[in-house]
Amino acid sequence: MDSNTRARIEALINSAPIMVFMKGTKLMPQCGFSNNVVQILNSLGISFETFDVLSDMDIRQGIKDFSNWPTIPQVYVKGEFIGGSDILIEMYNSGELREKLEIALAS
């Protein structure tokens, strides 16, 4: 990935405490996995921002390289890569996600 794309990804990740790289937007997810993440975060009452990877092919591929994670969506909390849809579902079901987000947002 070129340095411009890396810089753009880093700026996006740091632009909000919770950033989700997804297909579509939080108001109109364009795939079931992205919708799962939006629904989980909404159910927790958590404020988050999204970036639609369908709008930018450099970011769409670049975020996969950046995180070394092959799928979209990808969730970042305070700059830290948390995971995708399956990991968020597991964390949500165990209660770990709520705890992690509350701690991250309080600091």
Buried (B, 14 or more C-beta within 10 A) or exposed (E): BEEEBEEBBEEBBEEBBBBBBBBBBBEEBEBEBBBBBBBBBEEBEBEBBBBBBBEBEBBBEBBBEBBEBEEBBBBBBBEEBBBBBEBBBEBBEEEEBBEBBEEBEEE
